Amino acid sequence: MATTSYLQEIAGGMVAAAAFEDDDAAVSALTLLRESGVHEQDISVIARDRRRAELIAGDRAWLPGKKWGGLQARLQTLINGGVPRDVTRRYKKALRSGQIVIVAAAGDQPPDTIAALLKQAGGDLEDMWWQQPTLLFAPPELAGPF
């Protein structure tokens, strides 16, 4: 049975994020998040270069808009590359300078714990906020377990 992302399709949910200077630190953050119990479908990797984000994410983390279908997904991808406005507003400068942003939905852990894990892995600009429903994480029909 598949489990959906904690980030509710209708209500949204709390997320934590951080920016990373290099690929190794970003991969380290993904490892820490996974080892702490954050579900794969609740992690998204964002970079200016989508191929770079895919390499860091591997097969198991998500990229904004990945495998989402329909008109809404196509429009969001055309308008801002699939990255939600809340993320763009907070991390626009970091993304433009070539940093990697990792966003994780808070499910079984408080968002401040996730932010602390991201900082421990070398992340900067840690932030937490209430994310409106978005195409940032896995669509419900594709979500976990992996």
C-alpha positions as a Markdown table, in Angstrom:
| # | Residue | x | y | z |
|---|---|---|---|---|
| 1 | Met | 0.0 | 0.0 | 0.0 |
| 2 | Ala | 1.4 | 3.4 | -0.9 |
| 3 | Thr | 1.7 | 6.2 | 1.6 |
| 4 | Thr | 1.3 | 9.7 | 0.5 |
| 5 | Ser | 3.5 | 12.6 | 1.4 |
| 6 | Tyr | 2.9 | 14.3 | 4.7 |
| 7 | Leu | 2.3 | 17.5 | 2.8 |
| 8 | Gln | -1.4 | 17.3 | 2.4 |
| 9 | Glu | -2.8 | 17.7 | -1.1 |
| 10 | Ile | -5.5 | 20.1 | 0.1 |
| 11 | Ala | -4.2 | 21.6 | 3.3 |
| 12 | Gly | -0.4 | 21.9 | 2.8 |
| 13 | Gly | 2.0 | 21.3 | 5.7 |
| 14 | Met | 5.2 | 22.4 | 7.4 |
| 15 | Val | 8.5 | 22.1 | 5.6 |
| 16 | Ala | 12.1 | 22.8 | 6.3 |
| 17 | Ala | 14.8 | 23.7 | 3.8 |
| 18 | Ala | 18.4 | 24.7 | 3.4 |
| 19 | Ala | 20.9 | 25.7 | 0.7 |
| 20 | Phe | 24.1 | 23.8 | 0.0 |
| 21 | Glu | 27.3 | 25.1 | -1.6 |
| 22 | Asp | 28.4 | 21.7 | -3.0 |
| 23 | Asp | 27.1 | 18.4 | -4.1 |
| 24 | Asp | 28.8 | 16.4 | -1.4 |
| 25 | Ala | 27.1 | 18.4 | 1.4 |
| 26 | Ala | 23.7 | 18.0 | -0.4 |
| 27 | Val | 24.2 | 14.2 | -0.7 |
| 28 | Ser | 25.2 | 14.1 | 3.0 |
| 29 | Ala | 22.0 | 16.0 | 3.9 |
| 30 | Leu | 19.9 | 13.5 | 1.9 |
| 31 | Thr | 21.6 | 10.6 | 3.8 |
| 32 | Leu | 21.0 | 12.2 | 7.2 |
| 33 | Leu | 17.3 | 12.9 | 6.4 |
| 34 | Arg | 16.7 | 9.3 | 5.2 |
| 35 | Glu | 18.5 | 7.8 | 8.2 |
| 36 | Ser | 16.4 | 9.9 | 10.5 |
| 37 | Gly | 13.2 | 8.5 | 9.0 |
| 38 | Val | 12.1 | 11.2 | 6.6 |
| 39 | His | 10.3 | 9.5 | 3.8 |
| 40 | Glu | 11.7 | 9.6 | 0.3 |
| 41 | Gln | 8.6 | 11.2 | -1.1 |
| 42 | Asp | 8.9 | 14.0 | 1.4 |
| 43 | Ile | 12.3 | 15.3 | 0.1 |
| 44 | Ser | 12.8 | 17.5 | -2.9 |
| 45 | Val | 16.1 | 18.6 | -4.4 |
| 46 | Ile | 16.2 | 21.9 | -6.4 |
| 47 | Ala | 19.1 | 23.3 | -8.4 |
| 48 | Arg | 19.4 | 25.8 | -11.3 |
| 49 | Asp | 20.6 | 22.9 | -13.4 |
| 50 | Arg | 17.9 | 20.2 | -13.3 |
| 51 | Arg | 20.4 | 17.5 | -14.4 |
| 52 | Arg | 22.6 | 18.4 | -11.4 |
| 53 | Ala | 19.6 | 18.1 | -9.1 |
| 54 | Glu | 18.7 | 14.7 | -10.6 |
| 55 | Leu | 22.3 | 13.4 | -10.0 |
| 56 | Ile | 22.2 | 14.5 | -6.4 |
| 57 | Ala | 18.7 | 13.2 | -5.8 |
| 58 | Gly | 19.3 | 9.9 | -7.4 |
| 59 | Asp | 16.4 | 7.7 | -8.2 |
| 60 | Arg | 14.7 | 8.1 | -4.8 |
| 61 | Ala | 14.4 | 11.8 | -4.0 |
| 62 | Trp | 12.0 | 14.1 | -5.9 |
| 63 | Leu | 12.4 | 17.1 | -8.0 |
| 64 | Pro | 9.7 | 19.8 | -8.4 |
| 65 | Gly | 7.0 | 18.6 | -10.8 |
| 66 | Lys | 8.6 | 15.1 | -11.3 |
| 67 | Lys | 6.0 | 12.7 | -12.7 |
| 68 | Trp | 3.1 | 15.1 | -12.1 |
| 69 | Gly | 0.7 | 15.2 | -15.0 |
| 70 | Gly | -2.1 | 17.5 | -16.1 |
| 71 | Leu | -2.5 | 21.1 | -17.1 |
| 72 | Gln | -1.6 | 22.5 | -13.7 |
| 73 | Ala | 1.8 | 20.7 | -13.7 |
| 74 | Arg | 2.6 | 21.9 | -17.2 |
| 75 | Leu | 1.7 | 25.5 | -16.3 |
| 76 | Gln | 3.7 | 25.5 | -13.1 |
| 77 | Thr | 6.7 | 24.1 | -14.9 |
| 78 | Leu | 6.5 | 26.7 | -17.7 |
| 79 | Ile | 6.0 | 29.6 | -15.3 |
| 80 | Asn | 8.8 | 28.9 | -12.7 |
| 81 | Gly | 10.4 | 25.5 | -13.6 |
| 82 | Gly | 8.0 | 23.8 | -11.1 |
| 83 | Val | 9.5 | 25.5 | -8.1 |
| 84 | Pro | 6.8 | 26.9 | -5.7 |
| 85 | Arg | 6.7 | 30.6 | -5.1 |
| 86 | Asp | 7.5 | 30.2 | -1.4 |
| 87 | Val | 10.7 | 28.4 | -2.2 |
| 88 | Thr | 11.7 | 30.8 | -4.9 |
| 89 | Arg | 11.1 | 33.8 | -2.6 |
| 90 | Arg | 13.3 | 32.4 | 0.1 |
| 91 | Tyr | 16.1 | 30.8 | -2.0 |
| 92 | Lys | 16.1 | 32.8 | -5.3 |
| 93 | Lys | 19.6 | 34.3 | -4.6 |
| 94 | Ala | 21.0 | 30.9 | -3.5 |
| 95 | Leu | 19.7 | 29.1 | -6.6 |
| 96 | Arg | 20.9 | 31.9 | -8.9 |
| 97 | Ser | 24.4 | 31.6 | -7.4 |
| 98 | Gly | 24.5 | 27.8 | -8.1 |
| 99 | Gln | 23.6 | 26.4 | -4.7 |
| 100 | Ile | 21.4 | 23.4 | -4.2 |
| 101 | Val | 18.3 | 23.7 | -2.1 |
| 102 | Ile | 16.8 | 20.7 | -0.3 |
| 103 | Val | 13.3 | 20.9 | 1.0 |
| 104 | Ala | 11.7 | 18.3 | 3.3 |
| 105 | Ala | 8.1 | 18.0 | 4.5 |
| 106 | Ala | 7.8 | 17.6 | 8.3 |
| 107 | Gly | 6.0 | 14.4 | 8.9 |
| 108 | Asp | 7.1 | 12.2 | 11.8 |
| 109 | Gln | 9.5 | 14.9 | 13.1 |
| 110 | Pro | 9.1 | 18.6 | 13.9 |
| 111 | Pro | 10.4 | 21.0 | 11.2 |
| 112 | Asp | 13.0 | 22.4 | 13.6 |
| 113 | Thr | 14.6 | 18.9 | 13.9 |
| 114 | Ile | 14.7 | 18.6 | 10.1 |
| 115 | Ala | 16.3 | 22.1 | 9.9 |
| 116 | Ala | 18.9 | 21.0 | 12.4 |
| 117 | Leu | 19.7 | 18.0 | 10.4 |
| 118 | Leu | 20.1 | 20.1 | 7.3 |
| 119 | Lys | 22.4 | 22.5 | 9.2 |
| 120 | Gln | 24.4 | 19.6 | 10.5 |
| 121 | Ala | 25.1 | 18.5 | 6.9 |
| 122 | Gly | 26.5 | 21.9 | 6.1 |
| 123 | Gly | 23.4 | 23.7 | 4.9 |
| 124 | Asp | 22.9 | 27.5 | 5.1 |
| 125 | Leu | 19.9 | 29.7 | 5.1 |
| 126 | Glu | 17.8 | 27.1 | 7.0 |
| 127 | Asp | 14.2 | 28.0 | 7.1 |
| 128 | Met | 10.8 | 26.6 | 8.1 |
| 129 | Trp | 7.4 | 27.5 | 6.8 |
| 130 | Trp | 3.8 | 26.4 | 6.1 |
| 131 | Gln | 3.9 | 25.3 | 2.5 |
| 132 | Gln | 0.6 | 25.5 | 0.6 |
| 133 | Pro | -0.3 | 22.5 | -1.6 |
| 134 | Thr | 2.2 | 22.2 | -4.4 |
| 135 | Leu | 3.8 | 19.9 | -6.9 |
| 136 | Leu | 7.0 | 20.0 | -4.9 |
| 137 | Phe | 6.7 | 16.4 | -3.6 |
| 138 | Ala | 5.6 | 13.1 | -5.1 |
| 139 | Pro | 2.1 | 12.8 | -6.4 |
| 140 | Pro | -0.1 | 10.7 | -4.1 |
| 141 | Glu | -0.5 | 7.9 | -6.6 |
| 142 | Leu | 3.3 | 7.5 | -6.9 |
| 143 | Ala | 4.3 | 8.1 | -3.3 |
| 144 | Gly | 6.3 | 5.5 | -1.3 |
| 145 | Pro | 7.2 | 3.1 | 0.0 |
| 146 | Phe | 10.3 | 2.7 | -2.2 |
